[in-house]
């Protein structure tokens, strides 16, 4: 099993099977966050710094930085947001944009080995993003979607993952620097969607050996008590082999620590007990 290393100027994070699940803080993303979106449009990055600090204090290992919203010039703002986050915390960053030009601008100012979010199985994405990942020595998230969208079954997801890996290796990117996202879709629209993702995670782990990331929010779309479904799904994903989760760390870290313990990723329950004691002392 491979290890994916990402780093800031001063800190290194290793994503790997058998290791504790790496938590990627998702809060610096304006989707559905009116206050953050308004601040970004105004060019105010104080909220970016505050969110980075809050997520680090909550136990994030990596901070995702996304500024994509209507009215924002991502090419100009994303590197500034990356610099703001770097100035606030010493954690590695996940640089998140659908625009290759914005990724290029942000990677130019980043100090360390970033995680790029993301490349898809679409040819235009592969041709635009992979050269940037190679040029800057970054790691990259590979989304299992192509020109036809996200496959409904595990087989289709694994096929796209394999293609992304082949294209990355052909571009000179080491296999261990590709982290596959098997992409959760709404179980309310398709009752088989949850197990398709879990099976894809198992197969990517066993057949391709690379690291696996995942966000849970789409799985519960349109259903009540979404947090309950998301938490159950995250625990299932950890058990299946996901090694890095894109989450609101403050809300889900206890669940992930419990899942790590039950999945033999927390020897002698040290992390689980330490977190429990911290919560008790904070009460």
C-alpha positions in Angstrom: 0.0 0.0 0.0 1.2 3.4 -1.0 1.8 6.5 1.1 0.9 10.0 -0.1 3.0 12.8 1.4 1.8 16.4 1.4 3.5 19.2 3.3 3.5 22.9 4.3 6.8 24.8 4.8 7.2 23.2 8.2 4.9 20.2 8.6 4.4 16.9 6.7 1.2 14.8 6.6 1.3 11.2 5.4 -1.9 9.6 4.0 -1.7 5.9 4.0 -3.6 2.6 4.5 -3.3 1.5 8.1 -2.6 5.0 9.3 -5.1 7.2 11.1 -7.6 8.8 8.7 -6.4 12.2 7.5 -9.0 15.0 8.0 -9.2 17.6 5.3 -11.0 20.7 6.6 -13.7 21.8 4.1 -14.9 25.0 5.7 -13.1 27.4 3.4 -15.5 26.9 0.5 -18.2 29.5 -0.3 -20.7 27.0 -1.6 -23.8 27.4 0.7 -21.9 29.9 3.0 -23.3 33.4 2.3 -21.0 35.2 4.8 -17.9 33.6 3.3 -19.0 34.3 -0.2 -19.7 38.0 0.5 -16.3 38.4 2.2 -14.5 36.8 -0.8 -16.4 39.0 -3.3 -15.2 42.0 -1.2 -11.7 40.7 -1.1 -11.8 40.3 2.7 -9.6 37.3 3.7 -10.0 37.7 7.5 -12.6 34.9 7.5 -10.3 32.6 5.6 -7.6 33.1 8.3 -10.2 32.6 11.0 -11.6 29.4 9.5 -8.1 28.0 8.9 -7.3 28.6 12.6 -10.6 27.2 13.8 -10.2 24.0 11.7 -6.6 23.5 12.9 -7.7 23.8 16.5 -10.5 21.3 15.8 -8.0 18.7 14.7 -7.7 19.1 10.9 -4.6 17.7 9.2 -5.0 19.6 5.9 -7.0 22.7 5.1 -8.9 22.9 1.8 -9.0 26.4 0.2 -11.7 27.1 -2.4 -12.8 30.7 -3.3 -15.0 29.8 -6.3 -18.2 31.9 -6.2 -20.1 34.3 -8.4 -18.3 37.6 -8.7 -14.8 36.3 -7.7 -11.8 36.3 -10.0 -10.3 33.0 -8.9 -7.0 33.5 -10.7 -6.4 36.7 -8.7 -8.0 35.7 -5.4 -7.0 32.0 -4.9 -3.3 32.7 -4.5 -4.1 35.5 -2.0 -6.3 33.1 0.0 -3.6 30.4 -0.1 -1.1 33.0 1.3 -3.6 34.0 4.0 -4.2 30.4 5.1 -0.4 29.8 5.1 0.1 32.8 7.3 -2.5 31.6 9.7 -1.7 27.9 10.2 1.3 25.7 9.5 -0.8 22.8 8.1 -0.6 21.6 4.5 -3.2 23.0 2.1 -5.5 21.4 -0.4 -5.8 23.9 -3.3 -9.3 23.6 -4.7 -10.5 25.0 -8.0 -12.1 23.8 -11.2 -10.0 26.4 -13.1 -6.5 25.3 -14.1 -5.4 29.0 -14.3 -6.3 29.5 -10.7 -4.5 26.3 -9.6 -1.4 27.5 -11.5 -1.5 30.9 -9.8 -2.0 29.4 -6.3 0.7 26.7 -6.7 3.2 29.4 -7.7 2.9 30.9 -4.2 2.5 27.7 -2.2 5.4 26.7 0.1 5.5 22.9 0.4 3.9 20.0 -1.4 0.2 20.8 -2.0 -2.7 18.5 -2.6 -4.5 19.7 -5.8 -8.3 19.3 -5.8 -8.8 18.1 -8.5 -8.5 16.3 -11.8 -11.3 14.2 -13.4 -11.3 11.4 -16.0 -12.3 13.9 -18.7 -9.6 14.4 -21.3 -9.6 18.1 -21.1 -9.2 18.0 -17.3 -6.3 15.5 -17.6 -4.5 17.6 -20.2 -4.9 20.8 -18.2 -4.3 19.7 -14.6 -1.8 16.9 -14.7 1.0 19.1 -16.2 0.5 21.6 -13.3 0.7 18.8 -10.8 3.9 17.5 -12.4 5.4 21.0 -12.7 4.9 21.9 -9.1 5.6 18.5 -7.6 2.1 18.3 -6.0 -0.2 15.5 -5.2 -3.7 15.4 -6.8 -7.2 14.2 -6.1 -8.7 12.2 -8.9 -12.5 12.3 -9.3 -14.1 9.3 -10.8 -16.2 11.1 -13.4 -15.7 11.5 -17.1 -17.6 13.1 -20.0 -20.6 10.9 -19.2 -20.7 11.9 -15.5 -20.3 9.8 -12.4 -20.9 6.0 -13.1 -23.7 4.5 -11.0 -21.8 1.3 -10.3 -18.4 0.5 -8.7 -17.1 -1.0 -11.9 -17.4 2.3 -13.8 -15.8 4.2 -10.9 -12.8 1.8 -10.7 -12.3 2.0 -14.5 -12.1 5.8 -14.4 -9.7 5.7 -11.4 -7.5 3.3 -13.4 -7.5 5.7 -16.4 -6.6 8.7 -14.2 -3.7 6.7 -12.7 -2.4 5.7 -16.1 -2.5 9.2 -17.4 -0.8 10.6 -14.3 2.0 8.0 -14.5 2.4 8.8 -18.2 2.8 12.5 -17.2 5.5 11.6 -14.8 3.5 11.8 -11.6 4.2 9.0 -9.2 1.2 6.7 -8.6 1.4 7.4 -4.8 0.7 11.1 -5.5 -2.8 10.4 -6.8 -5.6 10.2 -4.2 -8.8 8.8 -5.7 -12.2 10.2 -4.7 -15.0 7.6 -5.4 -17.6 10.4 -5.3 -20.7 9.9 -3.2 -24.1 10.5 -4.9 -27.5 10.9 -3.4 -28.9 7.7 -1.8 -32.3 9.3 -1.8 -32.4 9.3 -5.6 -30.7 5.8 -5.9 -30.9 3.4 -3.0 -27.8 1.5 -4.4 -25.6 4.7 -4.4 -24.1 4.3 -1.0 -23.0 0.7 -1.5 -21.7 1.5 -5.0 -19.3 4.0 -3.4 -18.3 1.6 -0.6 -17.6 -1.2 -3.1 -15.6 1.2 -5.3 -13.5 2.2 -2.3 -12.8 -1.5 -1.5 -11.8 -2.2 -5.0 -9.6 0.9 -5.5 -7.8 -0.2 -2.3 -7.4 -3.8 -3.2 -6.8 -3.5 -7.0 -5.0 -0.1 -7.4 -3.5 0.3 -3.9 -3.6 4.1 -3.9 -5.1 6.3 -1.2 -8.7 7.3 -1.2 -10.5 10.5 -0.2 -14.2 11.2 0.1 -16.8 13.9 1.0 -20.0 12.6 2.5 -22.5 15.5 2.1 -23.9 14.4 -1.3 -24.9 11.0 0.1 -27.8 12.5 2.2 -29.0 15.1 -0.3 -32.8 15.6 -0.1 -33.3 13.5 3.0 -34.0 14.5 6.7 -31.4 14.3 9.5 -28.6 14.5 7.0 -25.9 14.6 9.7 -26.9 11.2 10.9 -26.6 9.7 7.4 -23.3 11.4 6.7 -21.8 10.2 9.9 -22.8 6.6 9.3 -21.5 6.8 5.8 -18.2 8.2 6.8 -17.7 5.3 9.3 -18.5 2.8 6.6 -16.0 4.5 4.2 -13.2 4.3 6.8 -13.9 0.6 7.3 -13.9 0.1 3.5 -10.5 1.8 3.1 -10.9 5.5 2.7 -7.7 7.2 4.1 -8.5 10.9 3.9 -11.9 12.5 4.4 -13.1 16.0 3.3 -15.2 17.1 6.2 -16.3 19.7 8.7 -13.7 18.6 11.2 -15.2 20.1 14.3 -18.5 18.2 13.7 -17.2 14.7 12.7 -13.7 14.2 14.3 -15.1 12.1 17.2 -16.9 9.8 14.7 -13.8 9.3 12.6 -11.6 8.6 15.7 -14.1 5.9 16.7 -14.1 4.5 13.2 -10.3 4.5 13.2 -10.2 2.6 16.5 -12.6 0.0 15.3 -10.7 -0.3 12.0 -7.4 -1.0 13.8 -5.9 2.4 12.9 -5.5 3.6 16.5 -3.3 1.2 18.4 -4.1 1.0 22.2 -6.8 3.6 21.5 -4.4 6.4 22.2 -6.0 9.0 19.9 -9.5 8.1 20.8 -8.8 8.4 24.6 -6.8 11.6 24.2 -9.7 13.2 22.3 -12.2 12.0 24.9 -10.2 13.6 27.7 -9.9 16.8 25.8 -13.7 17.0 25.3 -14.3 16.2 29.0 -11.9 18.9 30.1 -13.5 21.5 27.8 -17.0 20.9 29.4 
